[in-house]
Amino acid sequence: MEPNTFEVHDPEALAQARAILNASESPADWAKAVVEAVRRNEEWRGKRCINLLAPEAPTSPTVRALLSSEIGTRAAEGHIGRLNRWFAGTKYIDEVEALCVELLKLAFRCRYADHRLMGSMLGNMAVYHALTQPGDVIMSAAQPFGGHSSNRVDGPAGMRGLKIVDVPFDPVELDVDLEAFARVARQVKPRLVVMGMSMTLFPLPVRQMSEILAEWGGKFIFDGAHQAGLIAGGQFQDPLNEGAAVLTGSAGKTFSGPQSGMIMWNDPALTRPIADTIFPVLAATHQVNRVAALAVSAAEMIEFGKVYMAQIVKNAQALAKALDERGIPVLGAKRGYTRTHQVVADVRQFGGGLEVAHRLADANLITNKNLIPSDEPKDWDRPGGLRMGTIEVTRLGMRETDMETIAGFIARVLVENEAPAAVARDVEDFRLPYQTLYYNFDHGLPPWMQ
Ligand SMILES: *Cc1c(COP(=O)(O)O)cnc(C)c1O
């Protein structure tokens, strides 16, 4: 068969897949090719790489096991309880789901929580559907300042037909320009202001912004996809306590659970609109295996979140400082680099984010290109920044001195221009002894903490 004339995916990757399929007539071999690629990823990313992707977290052995449990083959939809469900036979599923909801409320110290959506993209969509009408004005941050497509015109907010006005940002302080915000907001009177961001280094002025919005009944939504674990662990600002009406979060980022969307709120008046959007608009059956895994990761966060998240932030600060000392400029130096799991470097002098991220990946150092305030949104493919996060290295039991070692590896590739393959060997030697995941009920705290 002739290949299609247009694919959004890399045509070479698809051609390679077709070559694998063409090499055998046997569907069993095709299945084996899939399993083999998964195994290679586990061997490389799972054991030999230093994974510094900010939106990634390794789940505990129990959480990972639950993801392949029998309960994940069962169908359950709707709200919890005998009368609410369409399907019978859900008594244990109801138990698991109810535990998940109550554990999320405890973890986030809130009155209502939802566990059913597969990601924060959908969580944000639920909030937009529940709390806005097409044509409404909202305000959110542009991508070079850390804004995320889910709150912009190219994501769910745009799909809801919302008009989006930028939250003014100070590119030097990396903070909201509150004066400009007050002026613009009073003029356009947004129904929602949605902040949180995927490049997130410092707390945001949630209280001040919420107070301004209250003048016309606007609501603040904190998109805490990245910070959910930090918030649960009490190591970041607590948006619901500072005036935010809704907190959304991804469970697979700092929260260190299975990839999921979580929605938390306190006002009972929001319960109906949010719940009616989750079901039956965005979810029917909702992966009860993932819900069980989410429930256990919430319990882990309640038990270990405080020390785990504090160490994540300490490691991020140590990594940022060590990079800066080795000649790699890091954003936010004036404010102590970071108060989250993230470190953002300005790598324009080393060839830009795309080039640098791939060079580092050849050295088994996994990061991502990122827009920074000096970029335009159109620089999307070739931005000037590099984003790193310390979730996984922390869960593997590493501490501040290990961050200096990692910064040394990164500097060898970027500053000293060493061949990535040579650095990769040293990265592997360093990483191979770290194979146990801590801050969970399987393995407790790292040995040096006990
Ligand atoms: C990652 C992210 C999302 C999307 O989360 P998923 O769980 O991947 O769907 C939404 N908002 C922000 C700010 C993010 O960083």
The ligand as an SDF file (V2000), in Angstrom:
LIG
                    3D

 15 15  0  0  0  0  0  0  0  0999 V2000
    0.7090   19.1990   32.1430 C   0  0  0  0  0  0  0  0  0  0  0  0
   -0.2600   20.2950   32.2060 C   0  0  0  0  0  0  0  0  0  0  0  0
   -1.6130   20.0940   31.8810 C   0  0  0  0  0  0  0  0  0  0  0  0
   -2.1000   18.8300   31.2300 C   0  0  0  0  0  0  0  0  0  0  0  0
   -2.0560   17.7640   32.0750 O   0  0  0  0  0  0  0  0  0  0  0  0
   -2.2850   16.2560   31.5960 P   0  0  0  0  0  0  0  0  0  0  0  0
   -2.5140   15.5530   32.8750 O   0  0  0  0  0  0  0  0  0  0  0  0
   -1.0620   15.8590   30.8710 O   0  0  0  0  0  0  0  0  0  0  0  0
   -3.5020   16.2450   30.7140 O   0  0  0  0  0  0  0  0  0  0  0  0
   -2.4990   21.1230   32.1150 C   0  0  0  0  0  0  0  0  0  0  0  0
   -2.0840   22.3010   32.6140 N   0  0  0  0  0  0  0  0  0  0  0  0
   -0.7950   22.5460   32.9050 C   0  0  0  0  0  0  0  0  0  0  0  0
   -0.3940   23.8760   33.4670 C   0  0  0  0  0  0  0  0  0  0  0  0
    0.1670   21.5510   32.7000 C   0  0  0  0  0  0  0  0  0  0  0  0
    1.4500   21.7950   32.9630 O   0  0  0  0  0  0  0  0  0  0  0  0
  1  2  1  0
  2  3  1  0
  2 14  2  0
  3  4  1  0
  3 10  2  0
  4  5  1  0
  5  6  1  0
  6  7  2  0
  6  8  1  0
  6  9  1  0
 10 11  1  0
 11 12  2  0
 12 13  1  0
 12 14  1  0
 14 15  1  0
M  END
$$$$
